[in-house]
Amino acid sequence: MEIIQLILLLIVFLTSAILMFFRKIPALLALPLMAFFIPVISGVSITDTIELVLGLGATRLSEAYTIAIFGSMLSILLQKTGVAESFIKAGAELSGDKPWTIAFIMLILIILLFTTLGGLGAIIMVSTVVLPILASVGVGPVTTVGIFLIGLSLGGILNVGNWAVYTNVLLLSVDEVRSFALVMFGISFTGALFYITIQLYRDGHDIDFKKIALRSLIAILVVGILFVTYFNLNDSIQQTILNVLASLGIGAKYLIGSGIVLLFLLSFVRLFSKKKEGEIFWGAYFIPVIPLFLILLFNINFIAAFIVGLLYGFISTFQKNSLNLFVRSILEGGSVVMPAVALMLGIGMLLNAVMGPSAPHNAKFIEGWPVLTLLKPVMSTIVPTNGFIYVVLFTIFAPLALYRGPLNVWGMGYGIAAIFLASGMNPGAIMGLLISVGQIQGISDPTNTQNVWLANEMRVDVQKILWNTIPHTWAWALLGLIASAIIFM
């Protein structure tokens, strides 16, 4: 019976993934269908599937899609007031015809921000600054999304908050996690430079390959030296550096906080002064930045930060028809993002289907969620015994990190890691596996809320992002697995 269930599960997963991959069925329909059939095949009753998986799953990502709606409102307001268009023109004039350099700078900026930031709210706010700049120098929509997702994933590799699962579940030391994280960062960063160069060439830009190869080599060496130098300093020097940065951060906090207050005051003063019709107040260019600072420096709730941004946007762009424009931005912001919201409903259902409903609704499944229970014995039998099998096996199955599959850390991934650990697999190799295939998940997976948001914002099909990035991320996963096998197997 279990063998039949497993075969049926595999058929459902592969069929749905292939149909979505080749765009024969939209993810909007495929994800709820997967969410229904996966638990039913695993032994969950149809009643529980409808109630606990589909019903409760639809609200699982409620915070994410609420944030997406508010972010979309701010984005539409920027467009309708002409700030976005003016921002793009100004960016184009300042940057000149240097798309590779601008793309590289934006990549570094995203990496740095997301070594500490996280969550869809931060992604939306950073994207309102980065996307127009990349568009201003002629970077294509797909390439723009790819650069952003790669920067986000690279930042995530170095985000210490993401290391907790490896130190807590796999009982690895911080030094062990850091060492491999730096190796994987080096592989992916080098790959990112190749991605930018190839994509800009495909977008129709003239590329001086010799000059870019030299710049890339310099960038890799500089970044490598900085990281190796920092992480090889003794703890006291590292702590001194962190203390200095913290002190600078406190100073910057008060300085930027005062600047935000001043911008609000200047915007209020402008309300009562004479202004030309259609003229954009210079302070309006700070609309997308203010919410980002509120979160980064003052730890303000994402939605609250967006509300402050909307209010500042209304005041700083005020004209005769601003109230109507503001209301239309709110209404259109919701409607524009509805395709992304609808997709997030399906993602939430699929999460419940794979991982089970959250407490207290999972109380009736005392022995564990049937889907995971069914998969545990199978996964424990495929533990590789040597480095060659490890690389070949997980390279072939790396795409199982997509669509909340078994190797997706935001799906079954950590549960599977626990199974591998109990089966005697080296914990370092498990970490190497998850971080390596995590590049496919973090960049290419159409069920990531950030992929859905960015694709919707740039008006491209989220599946197109998968097609575009997976040749790169699969190659990076292979190189990461080879490095992991050499180090841990």
WONORMO-V113323 format. One record per residue. N is the residue number from 1. RES is the residue in one letter. PHI is phi as a letter, one per 30 degrees, with the letter a starting at -180 (none if undefined). Layout:
# WONORMO-V113323
n->N res->RES phi->PHI
n->N res->RES phi->PHI
This chain:
# WONORMO-V113323
n->1 res->M phi->none
n->2 res->E phi->d
n->3 res->I phi->d
n->4 res->I phi->d
n->5 res->Q phi->e
n->6 res->L phi->d
n->7 res->I phi->d
n->8 res->L phi->d
n->9 res->L phi->d
n->10 res->L phi->d
n->11 res->I phi->d
n->12 res->V phi->d
n->13 res->F phi->d
n->14 res->L phi->d
n->15 res->T phi->d
n->16 res->S phi->d
n->17 res->A phi->d
n->18 res->I phi->d
n->19 res->L phi->d
n->20 res->M phi->d
n->21 res->F phi->e
n->22 res->F phi->c
n->23 res->R phi->h
n->24 res->K phi->d
n->25 res->I phi->b
n->26 res->P phi->d
n->27 res->A phi->e
n->28 res->L phi->e
n->29 res->L phi->c
n->30 res->A phi->d
n->31 res->L phi->d
n->32 res->P phi->d
n->33 res->L phi->d
n->34 res->M phi->d
n->35 res->A phi->d
n->36 res->F phi->d
n->37 res->F phi->d
n->38 res->I phi->e
n->39 res->P phi->d
n->40 res->V phi->d
n->41 res->I phi->d
n->42 res->S phi->d
n->43 res->G phi->j
n->44 res->V phi->d
n->45 res->S phi->d
n->46 res->I phi->d
n->47 res->T phi->d
n->48 res->D phi->d
n->49 res->T phi->d
n->50 res->I phi->d
n->51 res->E phi->d
n->52 res->L phi->d
n->53 res->V phi->c
n->54 res->L phi->d
n->55 res->G phi->d
n->56 res->L phi->d
n->57 res->G phi->d
n->58 res->A phi->d
n->59 res->T phi->c
n->60 res->R phi->d
n->61 res->L phi->c
n->62 res->S phi->e
n->63 res->E phi->d
n->64 res->A phi->d
n->65 res->Y phi->d
n->66 res->T phi->d
n->67 res->I phi->d
n->68 res->A phi->d
n->69 res->I phi->d
n->70 res->F phi->d
n->71 res->G phi->d
n->72 res->S phi->d
n->73 res->M phi->e
n->74 res->L phi->d
n->75 res->S phi->d
n->76 res->I phi->d
n->77 res->L phi->d
n->78 res->L phi->d
n->79 res->Q phi->d
n->80 res->K phi->d
n->81 res->T phi->d
n->82 res->G phi->i
n->83 res->V phi->d
n->84 res->A phi->d
n->85 res->E phi->d
n->86 res->S phi->d
n->87 res->F phi->d
n->88 res->I phi->d
n->89 res->K phi->d
n->90 res->A phi->d
n->91 res->G phi->d
n->92 res->A phi->d
n->93 res->E phi->d
n->94 res->L phi->d
n->95 res->S phi->d
n->96 res->G phi->i
n->97 res->D phi->c
n->98 res->K phi->b
n->99 res->P phi->d
n->100 res->W phi->d
n->101 res->T phi->d
n->102 res->I phi->d
n->103 res->A phi->d
n->104 res->F phi->d
n->105 res->I phi->d
n->106 res->M phi->d
n->107 res->L phi->d
n->108 res->I phi->d
n->109 res->L phi->e
n->110 res->I phi->d
n->111 res->I phi->e
n->112 res->L phi->d
n->113 res->L phi->d
n->114 res->F phi->c
n->115 res->T phi->d
n->116 res->T phi->b
n->117 res->L phi->d
n->118 res->G phi->a
n->119 res->G phi->j
n->120 res->L phi->d
n->121 res->G phi->e
n->122 res->A phi->d
n->123 res->I phi->d
n->124 res->I phi->d
n->125 res->M phi->d
n->126 res->V phi->d
n->127 res->S phi->d
n->128 res->T phi->d
n->129 res->V phi->c
n->130 res->V phi->d
n->131 res->L phi->e
n->132 res->P phi->d
n->133 res->I phi->d
n->134 res->L phi->d
n->135 res->A phi->d
n->136 res->S phi->d
n->137 res->V phi->c
n->138 res->G phi->i
n->139 res->V phi->d
n->140 res->G phi->d
n->141 res->P phi->e
n->142 res->V phi->d
n->143 res->T phi->d
n->144 res->T phi->e
n->145 res->V phi->d
n->146 res->G phi->d
n->147 res->I phi->d
n->148 res->F phi->d
n->149 res->L phi->d
n->150 res->I phi->d
n->151 res->G phi->d
n->152 res->L phi->d
n->153 res->S phi->d
n->154 res->L phi->d
n->155 res->G phi->d
n->156 res->G phi->d
n->157 res->I phi->d
n->158 res->L phi->c
n->159 res->N phi->d
n->160 res->V phi->e
n->161 res->G phi->d
n->162 res->N phi->d
n->163 res->W phi->d
n->164 res->A phi->e
n->165 res->V phi->d
n->166 res->Y phi->d
n->167 res->T phi->d
n->168 res->N phi->d
n->169 res->V phi->d
n->170 res->L phi->c
n->171 res->L phi->h
n->172 res->L phi->d
n->173 res->S phi->d
n->174 res->V phi->d
n->175 res->D phi->d
n->176 res->E phi->d
n->177 res->V phi->d
n->178 res->R phi->e
n->179 res->S phi->e
n->180 res->F phi->d
n->181 res->A phi->e
n->182 res->L phi->d
n->183 res->V phi->d
n->184 res->M phi->d
n->185 res->F phi->d
n->186 res->G phi->d
n->187 res->I phi->d
n->188 res->S phi->d
n->189 res->F phi->d
n->190 res->T phi->d
n->191 res->G phi->d
n->192 res->A phi->d
n->193 res->L phi->d
n->194 res->F phi->d
n->195 res->Y phi->e
n->196 res->I phi->e
n->197 res->T phi->d
n->198 res->I phi->d
n->199 res->Q phi->d
n->200 res->L phi->d
n->201 res->Y phi->d
n->202 res->R phi->d
n->203 res->D phi->d
n->204 res->G phi->j
n->205 res->H phi->d
n->206 res->D phi->d
n->207 res->I phi->c
n->208 res->D phi->d
n->209 res->F phi->d
n->210 res->K phi->d
n->211 res->K phi->d
n->212 res->I phi->d
n->213 res->A phi->d
n->214 res->L phi->d
n->215 res->R phi->d
n->216 res->S phi->d
n->217 res->L phi->d
n->218 res->I phi->d
n->219 res->A phi->d
n->220 res->I phi->d
n->221 res->L phi->d
n->222 res->V phi->d
n->223 res->V phi->d
n->224 res->G phi->d
n->225 res->I phi->d
n->226 res->L phi->d
n->227 res->F phi->d
n->228 res->V phi->d
n->229 res->T phi->d
n->230 res->Y phi->d
n->231 res->F phi->d
n->232 res->N phi->c
n->233 res->L phi->d
n->234 res->N phi->d
n->235 res->D phi->e
n->236 res->S phi->d
n->237 res->I phi->d
n->238 res->Q phi->e
n->239 res->Q phi->d
n->240 res->T phi->d
n->241 res->I phi->d
n->242 res->L phi->d
n->243 res->N phi->d
n->244 res->V phi->d
n->245 res->L phi->d
n->246 res->A phi->d
n->247 res->S phi->d
n->248 res->L phi->d
n->249 res->G phi->d
n->250 res->I phi->d
n->251 res->G phi->d
n->252 res->A phi->d
n->253 res->K phi->e
n->254 res->Y phi->d
n->255 res->L phi->d
n->256 res->I phi->d
n->257 res->G phi->e
n->258 res->S phi->d
n->259 res->G phi->d
n->260 res->I phi->d
n->261 res->V phi->d
n->262 res->L phi->d
n->263 res->L phi->d
n->264 res->F phi->d
n->265 res->L phi->d
n->266 res->L phi->d
n->267 res->S phi->d
n->268 res->F phi->d
n->269 res->V phi->d
n->270 res->R phi->d
n->271 res->L phi->e
n->272 res->F phi->c
n->273 res->S phi->c
n->274 res->K phi->d
n->275 res->K phi->b
n->276 res->K phi->d
n->277 res->E phi->d
n->278 res->G phi->i
n->279 res->E phi->d
n->280 res->I phi->c
n->281 res->F phi->d
n->282 res->W phi->e
n->283 res->G phi->d
n->284 res->A phi->d
n->285 res->Y phi->d
n->286 res->F phi->c
n->287 res->I phi->e
n->288 res->P phi->d
n->289 res->V phi->d
n->290 res->I phi->e
n->291 res->P phi->e
n->292 res->L phi->d
n->293 res->F phi->d
n->294 res->L phi->d
n->295 res->I phi->d
n->296 res->L phi->d
n->297 res->L phi->c
n->298 res->F phi->c
n->299 res->N phi->h
n->300 res->I phi->d
n->301 res->N phi->e
n->302 res->F phi->e
n->303 res->I phi->d
n->304 res->A phi->d
n->305 res->A phi->d
n->306 res->F phi->d
n->307 res->I phi->d
n->308 res->V phi->d
n->309 res->G phi->d
n->310 res->L phi->d
n->311 res->L phi->d
n->312 res->Y phi->d
n->313 res->G phi->d
n->314 res->F phi->d
n->315 res->I phi->d
n->316 res->S phi->d
n->317 res->T phi->c
n->318 res->F phi->e
n->319 res->Q phi->b
n->320 res->K phi->e
n->321 res->N phi->c
n->322 res->S phi->d
n->323 res->L phi->d
n->324 res->N phi->d
n->325 res->L phi->d
n->326 res->F phi->d
n->327 res->V phi->d
n->328 res->R phi->d
n->329 res->S phi->d
n->330 res->I phi->d
n->331 res->L phi->d
n->332 res->E phi->d
n->333 res->G phi->e
n->334 res->G phi->d
n->335 res->S phi->d
n->336 res->V phi->d
n->337 res->V phi->d
n->338 res->M phi->e
n->339 res->P phi->e
n->340 res->A phi->d
n->341 res->V phi->d
n->342 res->A phi->d
n->343 res->L phi->d
n->344 res->M phi->d
n->345 res->L phi->d
n->346 res->G phi->d
n->347 res->I phi->d
n->348 res->G phi->d
n->349 res->M phi->d
n->350 res->L phi->d
n->351 res->L phi->d
n->352 res->N phi->d
n->353 res->A phi->d
n->354 res->V phi->d
n->355 res->M phi->c
n->356 res->G phi->j
n->357 res->P phi->d
n->358 res->S phi->d
n->359 res->A phi->d
n->360 res->P phi->c
n->361 res->H phi->d
n->362 res->N phi->c
n->363 res->A phi->d
n->364 res->K phi->d
n->365 res->F phi->c
n->366 res->I phi->d
n->367 res->E phi->d
n->368 res->G phi->j
n->369 res->W phi->d
n->370 res->P phi->e
n->371 res->V phi->d
n->372 res->L phi->d
n->373 res->T phi->d
n->374 res->L phi->d
n->375 res->L phi->d
n->376 res->K phi->e
n->377 res->P phi->d
n->378 res->V phi->d
n->379 res->M phi->d
n->380 res->S phi->d
n->381 res->T phi->d
n->382 res->I phi->c
n->383 res->V phi->d
n->384 res->P phi->d
n->385 res->T phi->c
n->386 res->N phi->b
n->387 res->G phi->d
n->388 res->F phi->d
n->389 res->I phi->d
n->390 res->Y phi->e
n->391 res->V phi->d
n->392 res->V phi->d
n->393 res->L phi->d
n->394 res->F phi->d
n->395 res->T phi->d
n->396 res->I phi->d
n->397 res->F phi->c
n->398 res->A phi->e
n->399 res->P phi->d
n->400 res->L phi->d
n->401 res->A phi->d
n->402 res->L phi->d
n->403 res->Y phi->h
n->404 res->R phi->h
n->405 res->G phi->d
n->406 res->P phi->e
n->407 res->L phi->c
n->408 res->N phi->d
n->409 res->V phi->d
n->410 res->W phi->c
n->411 res->G phi->b
n->412 res->M phi->c
n->413 res->G phi->e
n->414 res->Y phi->d
n->415 res->G phi->d
n->416 res->I phi->d
n->417 res->A phi->e
n->418 res->A phi->d
n->419 res->I phi->d
n->420 res->F phi->e
n->421 res->L phi->d
n->422 res->A phi->d
n->423 res->S phi->d
n->424 res->G phi->j
n->425 res->M phi->d
n->426 res->N phi->e
n->427 res->P phi->d
n->428 res->G phi->d
n->429 res->A phi->d
n->430 res->I phi->d
n->431 res->M phi->d
n->432 res->G phi->e
n->433 res->L phi->d
n->434 res->L phi->d
n->435 res->I phi->d
n->436 res->S phi->d
n->437 res->V phi->d
n->438 res->G phi->d
n->439 res->Q phi->d
n->440 res->I phi->d
n->441 res->Q phi->d
n->442 res->G phi->d
n->443 res->I phi->c
n->444 res->S phi->c
n->445 res->D phi->d
n->446 res->P phi->d
n->447 res->T phi->c
n->448 res->N phi->d
n->449 res->T phi->d
n->450 res->Q phi->d
n->451 res->N phi->d
n->452 res->V phi->d
n->453 res->W phi->d
n->454 res->L phi->d
n->455 res->A phi->d
n->456 res->N phi->d
n->457 res->E phi->d
n->458 res->M phi->c
n->459 res->R phi->h
n->460 res->V phi->b
n->461 res->D phi->d
n->462 res->V phi->d
n->463 res->Q phi->d
n->464 res->K phi->d
n->465 res->I phi->d
n->466 res->L phi->d
n->467 res->W phi->e
n->468 res->N phi->d
n->469 res->T phi->c
n->470 res->I phi->d
n->471 res->P phi->e
n->472 res->H phi->d
n->473 res->T phi->d
n->474 res->W phi->d
n->475 res->A phi->d
n->476 res->W phi->d
n->477 res->A phi->d
n->478 res->L phi->d
n->479 res->L phi->d
n->480 res->G phi->d
n->481 res->L phi->d
n->482 res->I phi->d
n->483 res->A phi->d
n->484 res->S phi->d
n->485 res->A phi->d
n->486 res->I phi->d
n->487 res->I phi->d
n->488 res->F phi->c
n->489 res->M phi->c
